[in-house]
Amino acid sequence: MKDFCKNDLINPNWAKHGYIQVYTGDGKGKTTASLGLAMRALGRCWKVLIIMFTKGGDDYGELISFRNLSEQISQNLTIVQAGLDRIVYSDNKNKNDEEEIRKGWELAKKAITNDEYNLIILDEANIAIDLKFIDVDEVIKVLKNKPEEMEIVLTGRNANPKIIEIAHLVSEIKPVKHYWNTGITARKGIEY
């Protein structure tokens, strides 16, 4: 099998700059968009780190897919789950949630500071910030001092205005119509 990454240039001279992207809003598709971006970057031989804040457990279709990527592609991908096996809301958050999320944030800071990846996706980081598990001012400081060529994506509802202000790209996903409103529950392969 041909080593497709051998001659591929990472972030060629067209820009030499990485940006901060935010996918937020109450609509469905924020994580999905960021994971599509991860697949695109992996196809271009970028080193990708995905930290899934507030998401633990193993029953996510994307994790199953990522585990089955070719060896050539998967060697450029690291996924860290920084959450318990449940959905975290303001009324059920606890110390264990905070501990897991803080571990993930410490790993993210180290990866950003050490310039270890070309793309870092901080999935549900907006929620972790909104729930006060991660200090928004600390996140801003880290993002402002990221390596110039590194691309960083933050997903999740309730993006903090300070994060929106420093981001280069912000997409707000708004729900227009959703089948959940008719009583349909989350479906394997679509929602997880």
KOLKESE-321552 format. One record per residue (C-alpha): x, y, z. Coordinates in steps of 0.2 Angstrom, whole numbers, plus 5000, padded with zeros to 4 digits. Layout:
BEGIN
<rec x="X" y="Y" z="Z"/>
...
This chain:
BEGIN
<rec x="5000" y="5000" z="5000"/>
<rec x="5007" y="5017" z="4995"/>
<rec x="5012" y="5029" z="5009"/>
<rec x="5000" y="5043" z="5005"/>
<rec x="5007" y="5055" z="5018"/>
<rec x="5025" y="5053" z="5012"/>
<rec x="5024" y="5068" z="5000"/>
<rec x="5009" y="5078" z="5007"/>
<rec x="5014" y="5095" z="5014"/>
<rec x="5006" y="5100" z="5030"/>
<rec x="4999" y="5118" z="5030"/>
<rec x="5008" y="5122" z="5013"/>
<rec x="5013" y="5140" z="5010"/>
<rec x="4995" y="5146" z="5005"/>
<rec x="4993" y="5153" z="5023"/>
<rec x="5005" y="5146" z="5036"/>
<rec x="4992" y="5151" z="5049"/>
<rec x="4980" y="5141" z="5059"/>
<rec x="4964" y="5148" z="5065"/>
<rec x="4952" y="5146" z="5080"/>
<rec x="4935" y="5140" z="5075"/>
<rec x="4919" y="5139" z="5085"/>
<rec x="4903" y="5128" z="5082"/>
<rec x="4889" y="5133" z="5094"/>
<rec x="4871" y="5135" z="5095"/>
<rec x="4856" y="5124" z="5100"/>
<rec x="4855" y="5115" z="5083"/>
<rec x="4861" y="5097" z="5079"/>
<rec x="4878" y="5095" z="5070"/>
<rec x="4892" y="5104" z="5080"/>
<rec x="4902" y="5089" z="5084"/>
<rec x="4897" y="5081" z="5068"/>
<rec x="4905" y="5096" z="5058"/>
<rec x="4921" y="5095" z="5069"/>
<rec x="4923" y="5077" z="5066"/>
<rec x="4921" y="5079" z="5047"/>
<rec x="4935" y="5092" z="5048"/>
<rec x="4945" y="5079" z="5058"/>
<rec x="4943" y="5067" z="5044"/>
<rec x="4948" y="5080" z="5031"/>
<rec x="4963" y="5084" z="5040"/>
<rec x="4968" y="5066" z="5043"/>
<rec x="4966" y="5064" z="5024"/>
<rec x="4980" y="5077" z="5022"/>
<rec x="4991" y="5069" z="5034"/>
<rec x="4988" y="5081" z="5048"/>
<rec x="4991" y="5076" z="5066"/>
<rec x="4974" y="5077" z="5075"/>
<rec x="4969" y="5078" z="5093"/>
<rec x="4951" y="5076" z="5098"/>
<rec x="4947" y="5079" z="5116"/>
<rec x="4929" y="5075" z="5120"/>
<rec x="4924" y="5085" z="5136"/>
<rec x="4908" y="5079" z="5145"/>
<rec x="4908" y="5063" z="5135"/>
<rec x="4914" y="5046" z="5142"/>
<rec x="4908" y="5029" z="5138"/>
<rec x="4911" y="5018" z="5122"/>
<rec x="4894" y="5019" z="5113"/>
<rec x="4898" y="5032" z="5100"/>
<rec x="4898" y="5028" z="5082"/>
<rec x="4912" y="5040" z="5078"/>
<rec x="4924" y="5031" z="5091"/>
<rec x="4920" y="5014" z="5082"/>
<rec x="4924" y="5022" z="5065"/>
<rec x="4940" y="5030" z="5071"/>
<rec x="4946" y="5014" z="5079"/>
<rec x="4944" y="5006" z="5062"/>
<rec x="4954" y="5018" z="5051"/>
<rec x="4969" y="5012" z="5042"/>
<rec x="4985" y="5011" z="5052"/>
<rec x="4993" y="5025" z="5041"/>
<rec x="4979" y="5037" z="5045"/>
<rec x="4976" y="5031" z="5063"/>
<rec x="4994" y="5035" z="5068"/>
<rec x="4990" y="5053" z="5066"/>
<rec x="4975" y="5053" z="5077"/>
<rec x="4973" y="5054" z="5096"/>
<rec x="4956" y="5054" z="5105"/>
<rec x="4954" y="5057" z="5123"/>
<rec x="4937" y="5056" z="5132"/>
<rec x="4937" y="5069" z="5147"/>
<rec x="4920" y="5065" z="5154"/>
<rec x="4910" y="5052" z="5163"/>
<rec x="4898" y="5040" z="5154"/>
<rec x="4883" y="5052" z="5155"/>
<rec x="4877" y="5069" z="5149"/>
<rec x="4881" y="5083" z="5161"/>
<rec x="4869" y="5097" z="5164"/>
<rec x="4870" y="5111" z="5177"/>
<rec x="4859" y="5102" z="5188"/>
<rec x="4868" y="5086" z="5189"/>
<rec x="4886" y="5091" z="5188"/>
<rec x="4898" y="5085" z="5201"/>
<rec x="4916" y="5084" z="5207"/>
<rec x="4919" y="5069" z="5197"/>
<rec x="4914" y="5078" z="5181"/>
<rec x="4925" y="5092" z="5185"/>
<rec x="4940" y="5081" z="5188"/>
<rec x="4938" y="5072" z="5172"/>
<rec x="4936" y="5088" z="5162"/>
<rec x="4951" y="5096" z="5171"/>
<rec x="4962" y="5082" z="5166"/>
<rec x="4956" y="5084" z="5148"/>
<rec x="4960" y="5103" z="5149"/>
<rec x="4977" y="5100" z="5156"/>
<rec x="4981" y="5088" z="5142"/>
<rec x="4974" y="5101" z="5129"/>
<rec x="4985" y="5114" z="5136"/>
<rec x="5000" y="5103" z="5136"/>
<rec x="4997" y="5098" z="5118"/>
<rec x="4994" y="5116" z="5112"/>
<rec x="5010" y="5123" z="5121"/>
<rec x="5021" y="5109" z="5115"/>
<rec x="5014" y="5111" z="5097"/>
<rec x="5011" y="5093" z="5096"/>
<rec x="4996" y="5093" z="5083"/>
<rec x="4991" y="5102" z="5068"/>
<rec x="4972" y="5102" z="5072"/>
<rec x="4965" y="5101" z="5090"/>
<rec x="4946" y="5099" z="5092"/>
<rec x="4940" y="5103" z="5109"/>
<rec x="4923" y="5095" z="5108"/>
<rec x="4910" y="5102" z="5120"/>
<rec x="4923" y="5114" z="5127"/>
<rec x="4910" y="5127" z="5127"/>
<rec x="4899" y="5117" z="5138"/>
<rec x="4914" y="5114" z="5150"/>
<rec x="4917" y="5132" z="5151"/>
<rec x="4898" y="5137" z="5153"/>
<rec x="4897" y="5124" z="5168"/>
<rec x="4913" y="5133" z="5175"/>
<rec x="4923" y="5117" z="5175"/>
<rec x="4936" y="5127" z="5164"/>
<rec x="4940" y="5145" z="5167"/>
<rec x="4936" y="5155" z="5151"/>
<rec x="4950" y="5167" z="5154"/>
<rec x="4963" y="5153" z="5155"/>
<rec x="4956" y="5146" z="5139"/>
<rec x="4957" y="5163" z="5131"/>
<rec x="4976" y="5165" z="5136"/>
<rec x="4980" y="5148" z="5129"/>
<rec x="4971" y="5151" z="5113"/>
<rec x="4979" y="5168" z="5111"/>
<rec x="4996" y="5160" z="5113"/>
<rec x="4994" y="5145" z="5102"/>
<rec x="5007" y="5140" z="5089"/>
<rec x="5003" y="5151" z="5073"/>
<rec x="5000" y="5136" z="5062"/>
<rec x="4989" y="5126" z="5073"/>
<rec x="4970" y="5125" z="5070"/>
<rec x="4959" y="5124" z="5085"/>
<rec x="4941" y="5120" z="5085"/>
<rec x="4929" y="5122" z="5100"/>
<rec x="4911" y="5115" z="5100"/>
<rec x="4896" y="5115" z="5111"/>
<rec x="4881" y="5126" z="5115"/>
<rec x="4883" y="5142" z="5124"/>
<rec x="4899" y="5148" z="5117"/>
<rec x="4906" y="5161" z="5129"/>
<rec x="4906" y="5179" z="5121"/>
<rec x="4925" y="5180" z="5125"/>
<rec x="4928" y="5164" z="5115"/>
<rec x="4917" y="5171" z="5101"/>
<rec x="4927" y="5187" z="5101"/>
<rec x="4944" y="5180" z="5098"/>
<rec x="4938" y="5166" z="5086"/>
<rec x="4941" y="5168" z="5067"/>
<rec x="4926" y="5158" z="5062"/>
<rec x="4910" y="5155" z="5072"/>
<rec x="4896" y="5145" z="5065"/>
<rec x="4880" y="5145" z="5075"/>
<rec x="4869" y="5130" z="5072"/>
<rec x="4851" y="5135" z="5074"/>
<rec x="4837" y="5122" z="5075"/>
<rec x="4823" y="5125" z="5062"/>
<rec x="4815" y="5108" z="5064"/>
<rec x="4820" y="5093" z="5074"/>
<rec x="4811" y="5076" z="5074"/>
<rec x="4815" y="5075" z="5093"/>
<rec x="4800" y="5087" z="5095"/>
<rec x="4789" y="5073" z="5089"/>
<rec x="4795" y="5061" z="5102"/>
<rec x="4808" y="5052" z="5092"/>
<rec x="4823" y="5048" z="5103"/>
<rec x="4842" y="5048" z="5099"/>
<rec x="4846" y="5035" z="5086"/>
<rec x="4862" y="5024" z="5084"/>
<rec x="4872" y="5030" z="5068"/>
<rec x="4864" y="5047" z="5068"/>
<rec x="4865" y="5055" z="5085"/>
<rec x="4878" y="5043" z="5092"/>
